């Protein structure tokens, strides 16, 4: 059962134990893990991580760290595929509220799963989506 979806930076910061992840977001993810729930990671986040590594904006080990977490049966993080259900949900994500396509796909993933989105992004927080930060 999914408790939430985390956006790309939230996942990176969670795995790196980075202080940029809010206390509320960290607590939510930790609680989900203790309750045996999952936090979804959109497939587009994997692509975005490669892009951010190529641009030297995040450490190179971020992708391998996430891949190891997803592969671990004890991990709270689970990849959610970009499929037709997410695409259908994408049509309901207002592009004027969330203009960036990767962010819209991540938001649509949360909308499809009917769970909140863990995100620091101000545009996402101001959208109609329930967010945790």
N, C-alpha and C positions, 0 to 999 in steps of 0.2 A: 504494500500500500504506500502510495506517495503522500508525503506530508507537504512538499513544496517542490518548486523548481528553483535552482540557483543560476544566476547569470554567470558569464565567463569570469569576470573579475572576482566575484564572490567565491567561486570555486578555487581559483588560483590562490587567493588570500587565505582561504580556509586550509588548504593543503600546505601552504608555506607558513602557517601560523603567524600571518602578517597582521599587525595591529590596525591596518586599514579596514579590516572586517569589523563591523560594529559588534558590540557586545551582544545585542539582541539577536543578530544574525547567527553568531557563533553559538549562543545558547539554544536557539531554535534547532540548529543542525545537530548539536550534541544531544538534545532531548529526543529528536527524531531517531537518532541512533540507539539511544537507551530504550526507546519504545518499540524497536524493531521495525521502524518505518524507513522509507527511502526518500532521498532528495534527488530529484531528476536533474540530469545534465543533458541539454539539447545537443544533438549531433553537431549542430552548427558551432557550438562552443569549441569542439575539437578543432574544427577548421580555423576558427578565430584565434585559437592559441598558436597554431602554426604561423599564422599571419603576424601575430604579435612577437613571436620569437624571431621571425625573419626581419622584422623592423627593429630588433634589439630593444623592445619595450618591456619584455619580461625575461626572466632567466630561461636558458635553453632546457633545463631539466623540468620545466613546468609540464610539458607534454608527457614525458615518461612518468612523472609523479602522478598525473591524473590517470594515465593508462594503467598503472599499477593499482591505484585505488579502485578503479572500475572493475578490474580483474579479480580483486580480492572478494571472497564470499562474505567477509565480515564488514565490508565497507558500507557506509550509509549512502554512498554515491552510486547512481545507476544511470547509464546512458539511455536517453529516450530518442528513438529514431525519428528523423524528419520523414514523416509518411503522409499519406493522403488525409488522414484525420487531422493532423497538425496543419496541413495546407488549408483545409476547410475552416479551421479555427482562425487561421491567418486572415481570412476575408473579413473577420469581425474585429480585428485589431486596427484601430484608427491610425492611419498613416500620418495624420496631422499631429497626433499626440506622440507617436513613437515613429519618427521618420526613418531611422536606421534599420535596414533590412535584417541584419543579424539579431538586433534587439527585438524586432517584430516577431521573428521566428521563435525566439526564446519566450517572448510574451505569449505567443500562440500556443506554445507547448504547455505553459502553465494553464492557459485558458482551457485547452483540450482536456487536461487532467483535472481541471476544476480545483486547483490548489493555488496558494499564494506564490508570488515570485520574490525571491531574495535578491535585492538589487539596491545599490547606492545611486543608480542613475536617476537624476532629478526628473527627466522627462517621463520615465517609467513610473516613478512615484506619483507624478501629477496626473497620470492616466487613470482610466476607469478600473484598472487592474488592482487587486489587493496585493500589497507589497509588504515585505518585512525588511526593516533596516533599523 
